[in-house]
Amino acid sequence: MKCLSVVLLGVIAGIVSCDMTCFNSESKRCEEEYGKYLTQSFDDYCRDQLPFMKCIKNTASKCETRFVKEAEEWYAVNVAACEEGSNLNKNIREYVDCVNNATSAANCPSNVRFELKDVSRDESECKGLRKMEECLYRKVKATCGKHAALVFAQMYHPMVRYQLKICDEYGHKN
């Protein structure tokens, strides 16, 4: 039984490794093709980042990762946010300047970079994701109000959940 457990652990580790090898390789293509834009406005964000997120979502699915659901949720909330006239779109447009100013000046104590491609591969950054999210939420709430903070969380939290699942796949505690 002990031997069988060791074999099963090896097979599972191999599957995880294979999934992540596929995802790492394929997601590099997404980054090269779509991830090079720095957005200056919400309209730029919708134009430039949705194709990147769609590529990541499709890559997670193609590679049969354990974070397909989180990638799909992250993409879906951003599609809704960018859909002209949707409630989320209206709310974001109402608060976007205040939220951007608040998060830019947040001075949150974390070493988390905002480069999605690298965060989940670094254990110390994985550990800082939740702290960063909480700090930014508090800053937005204090600066822009509770409703703006809820809108911020509605957009930001799915990305954090997605990143944390990737961190889990790398075996990083968070």
N, C-alpha and C positions, 0 to 999 in steps of 0.2 A: 504494500500500500504506500509506504514511504517512497519507494522508487517511482511508482505511478504518479505520485504528487510532484516529484521533482521533474518528471517528464512533462506533465501537464503545465507546470510553471514555465518550463523552457519553451513549450509550444505557444503559450499565451504571450510570453515575452517576445517571442519571434513574430507573432502576429502584430503586436503593438508596434514593434520596431519596424516591421514592413509597412504598416499603415502610415507611420510617421515618416518613414523614408520616402514613400510615395508623396505624402502631403508636403514635406519639405521641398522636394524636387519640383512638384507641380506648382506650389504656391510661389516659388521663385519666379516662375513665368508670369504669374499674376502681378507680382511686384514690379517686374521689369516692364510689363506692358501697361499696367494701369496705376501702379502705386507711386509714381514719381511726381505727382502733382501736389503742390502746396496750395490749399484753397484760401482765398481771401474773403469770400462771401458765402452765404448759405446756398445761393444759386450755383456757385462754382462747386461747392461741396456736392450738391446733388448731381451735377453734370459729371464731375470727375471721380467721385468716390463710389457711387453706386455700381459702375462697371467693375471696379476693383473688388467690392464686397460680393458681387454676384460671382465673380471668378473664384474667390475664396470659398464661397458656399458650394459651388459646383465641384471644386477640388476636394473639399471635405467629403462630399457624397461619393465622388468617383473613387477616392482612396478608401472608402468605407471606414472612415474614422469614427471614433466614439463621440465626436462633438458635432455631428451633422445637424442635430436638432438645434444646438446653440448657434451654429453658423446660419441656419435658416431663420431663426428668430431675430438675430442681429440684422440680417439682410431685410427681413420683412418689416421691421420697425423703421428702418431707414427708407424703404420704399414708401411706406405710409407717411413718413415725415416729409418726403419730397413730393408727394402727390398734391399738386396745387388744389387748394380748397378743402383738403381734409382737415379735421379738427386738430390733429397733431401739427400739421403744416401751419395752420393759423396761429396756434399757440407758440410754436417755435419762432415764427416771424415776429410775433409780439415781443418776445423776450431775447431774441438772438444777440442783440448788441450788449445788453446788460449781462447775459450769461458769459459771452466772450470776454468782456472786461473783467468780470468776477473771476473766471477761471485763469485768465492771464496773470492776474495779480494775486492769486490764491496763496502763493508761498507755502504750499503744502509740504510737510516734512517727509519726503519720500525720494527714493532714487529711481522712480519709475519714469522712463522716457515715454514719449508719445509715439514711438515708432512701433506700430503693431507687429511688424515682421519679426522683431527681435525680443519683445517683452517676455513671451512665454517660454523662451529658451534659456532664460537667465533666472536661476532660483531666487536670488535676492529681489529681483524685480517682480517675480511672481508673488513673493511675500508682501510686497508693497501695494499690490493692486487694490485690495479692499480698503486699505488705509487711505490711499489716494482718492478712491471713489467717495469715501465718507467725508474726507476733508473738502473736496470740491463741492459736494452736496451742501455741506454746512456753509461754505463761503457763498455759494449761489443763493441759498436761503436767506442768509444775513444781508446780502447785498440787493437781491432782486425780489425777495418774498417767497412765501411757501409755494404758491402755484408755479412760479418759475422753476423752483427747485424740483418739483414733481415732474415737470416737463423735461428738465435736464436729466433726471434719473430715468425717465422713460426711454430716453435716447442712449444714455451712457451705460446703464446697467446691463443690457443685452451684450454689449461689447465686452464688458468685464467678465460676464458669465462665460462667454466664448473663450476668452483668454485663460480663465481659470481652468477650464476643461483641458485646454492644451497643456497648461502647467501640470495638471494631473497626469496626462499622458507621458510627460517627461519625468514623472516621479517626484516633482517638486511639491513640497508641502506649502500650503498657503493658508 
